[in-house]
């Protein structure tokens, strides 16, 4: 986009990710990938599936459950890919409790986990140099305010929390 051509959403996409988690139902996506007619799907350990990156959750679920041998995640926003690279790095390089601290809803624990694991373990495990450079520059700020309150959806979440208070926070936590 050139100056002024993309509006507010385009400007946001040029700076950060929009979604930190996928809100889509991976079971619906899975059924569609394997049987558009709606019959019960079965895993195909040889499948190569292309998905929208979004928060990266559906791509990771397809791989973790053996429903695909290979997943290609695509998105117009490169920052979504950087987030998926960070999640992949955490899966590969961190013990489960450490990954849960990094991506959990305890901001202080997540900020501490990023500060502890990013400089060595995680940075080395992130696949691309552009993602490493982006997380070098933006990771501390993202984890300081909380991953789930970052990006475009985070701005909306903060506004809804301010309006709806504890009911909003409780409703969101029930969906995770």
NORGIWO-V918385 format. One line per field, one symbol per residue. ss: DSSP state (H for helix, E for strand, - for the rest). phi: phi as a letter, one per 40 degrees, with the letter a starting at -180 (. if undefined). psi: psi as a letter, one per 30 degrees, with the letter a starting at -180 (. if undefined). A space follows every 10 residues. Layout:
# NORGIWO-V918385
ss: ???
phi: ???
psi: ???
This chain:
# NORGIWO-V918385
ss: ------HHHH HHHHH----- -----HHHHH HHHH------ -------EEE EE----HHHH HHHH-----E EEEE---HHH HHHHHHHHHH HHH--HHHHH HHH---HHHH HHHHHHHHHH HHHHH---HH HHHHHHHHHH HHHHH-HHH- HHHHHHHHHH HHHH-HHHHH HHHHH-
phi: .cdgcbgccc ccccbaccbc bcccccccdc ccdcadcgcc cbcbcbcbbb bccfcgcccc cdcccgcaca bbbbaccccc cccccccccc ccbbcdcccc ccbcccdccc ccccccccdb dcdccccbcd cdcccdcbdd cdccchdcbb gccccccccc ccccgdccdc cccccc
psi: klkgffaeee eeefellekf lkfljfeeee eeefiffglk llkjffkjkk lkebffeeee eeeeggfkfk kjkkkfjffe eeeeeeeeee eeflleeeee eeglgjeeee eeeeeefefd eeeffkekee eeeeeeefee eefefkefgl aeeeeeeeee eeefbfeeee eeeff.
